Amino acid sequence: MKYASVVFISSDIEDWQKDLFIAELGEIGFDTFEDAQDGFVAYIPSANLDVQALETLILTQADGFHLDYEINELGEQNWNILWESNFNPIVVDDQCYVRATFHEAHPEYAYEIVIDPKMSFGTGHHQTTSMMLSFILENNFEGKRVLDMGCGTGILAILASKKGAESIMAVDFDSICVESVEENKKLNGISNITSHLGSKEVIGDNAFETIVANINRNILLDQLDVYAEALVENGELYMSGFYYEEDLMIIRQKCESLNLFFKESKKLDVWCSAKFIKK
């Protein structure tokens, strides 16, 4: 698959403005981001790059928000070299060490996750993924049936398995992500994760004690009724991919209409992650 990189340059962009703009880029097909001098770089499959949509997005930003950009084509080999060179290990809550295949192991951590960094989202670096990993570390997954919606690389499913989950159903609409889950579960010696290409329609009649979903507000709102149906009584729902100020109350209201009651939330920069219980 051919990828394009778009280099965005702005000497006065604030971190919160960048985060919001990156979230909007994700909605028009960009899937990976990295910092650069005086701005950042966004990556997108070349076939999905819509320059008109990009121009429209920039023009609809608030007054005083100015970005210059430059589009470059990347071959797949160049992409992988670049991605690997910018992939750094992370540690979550002093318990979970996330690394690539080419990094040194650190067995002193309670949980180690190995991710082969290819063209899929979910390596733990984004605030939403980090908060979801933290929720999994804090809570009991022993013997539970788990659904991971928008699974990306499978990082949340892998940690759930390492925390003792009985089985994990991992779902994503991107075939690259599904392939990545299959590869990463083997890297971590895990056999109880099944990956599925699609969206809420693939859940079917399956029932779960726990659901984790790191997607975005609009998709979560659209799928919440299916999550509520799939959760057993007293089942737990963990969600992220939305903003604390703008989105949490909207999601809470929809959840409570479905007997999913708010338990607690986490906030990291402008992003939010929240836990709900089905009653």
NUKOLTOR-281157 format. One record per residue (C-alpha): residue number from 0; residue in three letters; y, x negated, z. Coordinates in steps of 0.1 Angstrom, whole numbers, padded with zeros to 4 digits. Example, Ala and Ser with C-alpha at 12.3 -4.5 7.8 and 13.67 -1.06 7.14 Angstrom:
BEGIN
[0,ALA,[-0045,-0123,0078]]
[1,SER,[-0011,-0137,0071]]
! end
This chain:
BEGIN
[0,MET,[0000,0000,0000]]
[1,LYS,[0034,-0013,-0010]]
[2,TYR,[0061,-0013,0017]]
[3,ALA,[0099,-0015,0015]]
[4,SER,[0122,-0029,0042]]
[5,VAL,[0157,-0016,0048]]
[6,VAL,[0180,-0040,0066]]
[7,PHE,[0207,-0021,0085]]
[8,ILE,[0237,-0041,0095]]
[9,SER,[0263,-0030,0121]]
[10,SER,[0282,-0053,0145]]
[11,ASP,[0293,-0026,0169]]
[12,ILE,[0263,-0002,0171]]
[13,GLU,[0253,0008,0207]]
[14,ASP,[0217,0007,0218]]
[15,TRP,[0216,0045,0223]]
[16,GLN,[0231,0051,0189]]
[17,LYS,[0204,0029,0174]]
[18,ASP,[0176,0047,0192]]
[19,LEU,[0188,0081,0180]]
[20,PHE,[0192,0069,0144]]
[21,ILE,[0158,0053,0145]]
[22,ALA,[0143,0086,0156]]
[23,GLU,[0159,0103,0127]]
[24,LEU,[0147,0076,0103]]
[25,GLY,[0112,0084,0116]]
[26,GLU,[0116,0120,0105]]
[27,ILE,[0122,0109,0068]]
[28,GLY,[0092,0086,0067]]
[29,PHE,[0101,0052,0083]]
[30,ASP,[0073,0041,0106]]
[31,THR,[0081,0006,0120]]
[32,PHE,[0113,-0010,0133]]
[33,GLU,[0123,-0044,0145]]
[34,ASP,[0156,-0059,0158]]
[35,ALA,[0176,-0083,0136]]
[36,GLN,[0209,-0101,0139]]
[37,ASP,[0238,-0075,0139]]
[38,GLY,[0214,-0046,0134]]
[39,PHE,[0177,-0039,0127]]
[40,VAL,[0151,-0036,0100]]
[41,ALA,[0131,-0004,0092]]
[42,TYR,[0099,-0002,0071]]
[43,ILE,[0086,0026,0050]]
[44,PRO,[0059,0030,0023]]
[45,SER,[0077,0024,-0010]]
[46,ALA,[0065,0057,-0024]]
[47,ASN,[0081,0076,0005]]
[48,LEU,[0115,0060,0003]]
[49,ASP,[0141,0086,-0006]]
[50,VAL,[0174,0069,-0010]]
[51,GLN,[0193,0102,-0013]]
[52,ALA,[0178,0114,0021]]
[53,LEU,[0188,0080,0036]]
[54,GLU,[0224,0083,0023]]
[55,THR,[0226,0119,0036]]
[56,LEU,[0213,0108,0071]]
[57,ILE,[0240,0080,0073]]
[58,LEU,[0268,0103,0062]]
[59,THR,[0259,0129,0089]]
[60,GLN,[0263,0104,0117]]
[61,ALA,[0291,0108,0142]]
[62,ASP,[0326,0094,0133]]
[63,GLY,[0329,0057,0140]]
[64,PHE,[0292,0051,0132]]
[65,HIS,[0291,0027,0103]]
[66,LEU,[0261,0010,0088]]
[67,ASP,[0256,-0012,0057]]
[68,TYR,[0221,-0015,0044]]
[69,GLU,[0200,-0034,0019]]
[70,ILE,[0166,-0024,0005]]
[71,ASN,[0139,-0050,-0002]]
[72,GLU,[0104,-0046,-0016]]
[73,LEU,[0075,-0061,0004]]
[74,GLY,[0041,-0069,-0008]]
[75,GLU,[0013,-0060,0015]]
[76,GLN,[0005,-0096,0023]]
[77,ASN,[0041,-0104,0032]]
[78,TRP,[0042,-0073,0054]]
[79,ASN,[0012,-0083,0074]]
[80,ILE,[0025,-0118,0079]]
[81,LEU,[0059,-0105,0090]]
[82,TRP,[0044,-0079,0113]]
[83,GLU,[0021,-0104,0130]]
[84,SER,[0050,-0129,0135]]
[85,ASN,[0070,-0102,0153]]
[86,PHE,[0042,-0087,0174]]
[87,ASN,[0045,-0099,0211]]
[88,PRO,[0022,-0090,0239]]
[89,ILE,[0034,-0065,0266]]
[90,VAL,[0025,-0057,0302]]
[91,VAL,[0028,-0022,0316]]
[92,ASP,[0031,-0016,0353]]
[93,ASP,[0016,-0051,0360]]
[94,GLN,[-0018,-0035,0352]]
[95,CYS,[-0022,-0031,0314]]
[96,TYR,[-0019,-0060,0290]]
[97,VAL,[-0015,-0051,0253]]
[98,ARG,[-0021,-0079,0229]]
[99,ALA,[-0030,-0086,0192]]
[100,THR,[-0062,-0102,0181]]
[101,PHE,[-0044,-0135,0176]]
[102,HIS,[-0030,-0137,0212]]
[103,GLU,[-0047,-0153,0242]]
[104,ALA,[-0066,-0130,0265]]
[105,HIS,[-0055,-0125,0301]]
[106,PRO,[-0084,-0112,0321]]
[107,GLU,[-0064,-0112,0353]]
[108,TYR,[-0050,-0077,0343]]
[109,ALA,[-0070,-0047,0353]]
[110,TYR,[-0069,-0033,0317]]
[111,GLU,[-0066,-0052,0285]]
[112,ILE,[-0060,-0035,0251]]
[113,VAL,[-0064,-0054,0218]]
[114,ILE,[-0046,-0039,0189]]
[115,ASP,[-0048,-0052,0153]]
[116,PRO,[-0012,-0049,0143]]
[117,LYS,[-0011,-0032,0109]]
[118,MET,[0011,-0006,0093]]
[119,SER,[0008,0021,0120]]
[120,PHE,[0029,0031,0150]]
[121,GLY,[0019,0027,0186]]
[122,THR,[0016,-0008,0199]]
[123,GLY,[0032,-0001,0233]]
[124,HIS,[0066,-0016,0225]]
[125,HIS,[0084,0017,0220]]
[126,GLN,[0097,0033,0252]]
[127,THR,[0077,0065,0246]]
[128,THR,[0044,0047,0243]]
[129,SER,[0051,0026,0273]]
[130,MET,[0058,0056,0295]]
[131,MET,[0027,0074,0283]]
[132,LEU,[0006,0043,0291]]
[133,SER,[0022,0043,0326]]
[134,PHE,[0013,0080,0331]]
[135,ILE,[-0023,0072,0321]]
[136,LEU,[-0024,0043,0346]]
[137,GLU,[-0011,0065,0374]]
[138,ASN,[-0035,0094,0369]]
[139,ASN,[-0072,0102,0371]]
[140,PHE,[-0091,0103,0338]]
[141,GLU,[-0126,0098,0352]]
[142,GLY,[-0152,0120,0335]]
[143,LYS,[-0125,0140,0315]]
[144,ARG,[-0125,0152,0280]]
[145,VAL,[-0093,0140,0264]]
[146,LEU,[-0073,0149,0233]]
[147,ASP,[-0049,0124,0219]]
[148,MET,[-0025,0140,0194]]
[149,GLY,[-0005,0117,0171]]
[150,CYS,[-0028,0089,0181]]
[151,GLY,[-0013,0061,0160]]
[152,THR,[-0032,0029,0166]]
[153,GLY,[-0053,0047,0193]]
[154,ILE,[-0037,0028,0221]]
[155,LEU,[-0035,0058,0245]]
[156,ALA,[-0070,0069,0237]]
[157,ILE,[-0083,0033,0244]]
[158,LEU,[-0066,0032,0278]]
[159,ALA,[-0080,0067,0286]]
[160,SER,[-0114,0054,0278]]
[161,LYS,[-0110,0023,0299]]
[162,LYS,[-0098,0047,0328]]
[163,GLY,[-0132,0064,0326]]
[164,ALA,[-0127,0094,0303]]
[165,GLU,[-0159,0110,0291]]
[166,SER,[-0148,0115,0255]]
[167,ILE,[-0116,0113,0235]]
[168,MET,[-0107,0132,0204]]
[169,ALA,[-0079,0112,0185]]
[170,VAL,[-0060,0131,0158]]
[171,ASP,[-0033,0119,0133]]
[172,PHE,[-0021,0132,0100]]
[173,ASP,[-0018,0096,0086]]
[174,SER,[-0050,0081,0072]]
[175,ILE,[-0039,0046,0080]]
[176,CYS,[-0037,0056,0117]]
[177,VAL,[-0072,0070,0116]]
[178,GLU,[-0086,0038,0101]]
[179,SER,[-0066,0018,0127]]
[180,VAL,[-0082,0038,0155]]
[181,GLU,[-0117,0031,0142]]
[182,GLU,[-0109,-0006,0139]]
[183,ASN,[-0092,-0009,0173]]
[184,LYS,[-0119,0010,0193]]
[185,LYS,[-0144,-0016,0180]]
[186,LEU,[-0121,-0044,0190]]
[187,ASN,[-0121,-0030,0225]]
[188,GLY,[-0159,-0023,0227]]
[189,ILE,[-0154,0015,0229]]
[190,SER,[-0177,0041,0215]]
[191,ASN,[-0165,0074,0230]]
[192,ILE,[-0134,0079,0208]]
[193,THR,[-0137,0101,0176]]
[194,SER,[-0109,0099,0151]]
[195,HIS,[-0098,0129,0130]]
[196,LEU,[-0074,0132,0100]]
[197,GLY,[-0052,0162,0103]]
[198,SER,[-0031,0181,0128]]
[199,LYS,[-0035,0210,0153]]
[200,GLU,[-0059,0228,0129]]
[201,VAL,[-0087,0202,0136]]
[202,ILE,[-0087,0210,0174]]
[203,GLY,[-0108,0241,0168]]
[204,ASP,[-0126,0255,0198]]
[205,ASN,[-0127,0222,0217]]
[206,ALA,[-0117,0223,0253]]
[207,PHE,[-0101,0194,0272]]
[208,GLU,[-0092,0185,0308]]
[209,THR,[-0064,0163,0296]]
[210,ILE,[-0041,0162,0265]]
[211,VAL,[-0018,0133,0256]]
[212,ALA,[0007,0138,0228]]
[213,ASN,[0033,0113,0218]]
[214,ILE,[0050,0128,0187]]
[215,ASN,[0084,0144,0185]]
[216,ARG,[0101,0175,0199]]
[217,ASN,[0098,0197,0168]]
[218,ILE,[0061,0190,0163]]
[219,LEU,[0054,0194,0201]]
[220,LEU,[0071,0228,0202]]
[221,ASP,[0051,0239,0171]]
[222,GLN,[0018,0228,0186]]
[223,LEU,[0022,0237,0223]]
[224,ASP,[0005,0271,0220]]
[225,VAL,[-0026,0253,0206]]
[226,TYR,[-0025,0227,0235]]
[227,ALA,[-0023,0256,0260]]
[228,GLU,[-0053,0273,0245]]
[229,ALA,[-0073,0240,0244]]
[230,LEU,[-0066,0230,0280]]
[231,VAL,[-0089,0242,0308]]
[232,GLU,[-0075,0257,0339]]
[233,ASN,[-0056,0230,0360]]
[234,GLY,[-0058,0208,0329]]
[235,GLU,[-0031,0182,0325]]
[236,LEU,[-0007,0177,0295]]
[237,TYR,[0013,0145,0290]]
[238,MET,[0039,0144,0263]]
[239,SER,[0066,0121,0250]]
[240,GLY,[0086,0114,0218]]
[241,PHE,[0117,0133,0228]]
[242,TYR,[0150,0128,0245]]
[243,TYR,[0157,0134,0282]]
[244,GLU,[0191,0151,0280]]
[245,GLU,[0187,0171,0248]]
[246,ASP,[0150,0181,0248]]
[247,LEU,[0133,0182,0282]]
[248,MET,[0147,0216,0292]]
[249,ILE,[0138,0231,0259]]
[250,ILE,[0102,0218,0262]]
[251,ARG,[0100,0229,0298]]
[252,GLN,[0110,0265,0289]]
[253,LYS,[0084,0267,0261]]
[254,CYS,[0057,0252,0283]]
[255,GLU,[0064,0277,0311]]
[256,SER,[0061,0306,0287]]
[257,LEU,[0025,0293,0280]]
[258,ASN,[0016,0288,0317]]
[259,LEU,[0021,0251,0315]]
[260,PHE,[0041,0242,0345]]
[261,PHE,[0063,0211,0349]]
[262,LYS,[0051,0185,0373]]
[263,GLU,[0072,0153,0368]]
[264,SER,[0090,0133,0341]]
[265,LYS,[0099,0097,0333]]
[266,LYS,[0130,0084,0317]]
[267,LEU,[0135,0052,0298]]
[268,ASP,[0168,0047,0281]]
[269,VAL,[0174,0080,0263]]
[270,TRP,[0137,0088,0260]]
[271,CYS,[0116,0110,0281]]
[272,SER,[0079,0116,0290]]
[273,ALA,[0067,0145,0310]]
[274,LYS,[0036,0159,0328]]
[275,PHE,[0026,0196,0329]]
[276,ILE,[-0003,0215,0345]]
[277,LYS,[-0020,0246,0332]]
[278,LYS,[-0022,0274,0357]]
! end
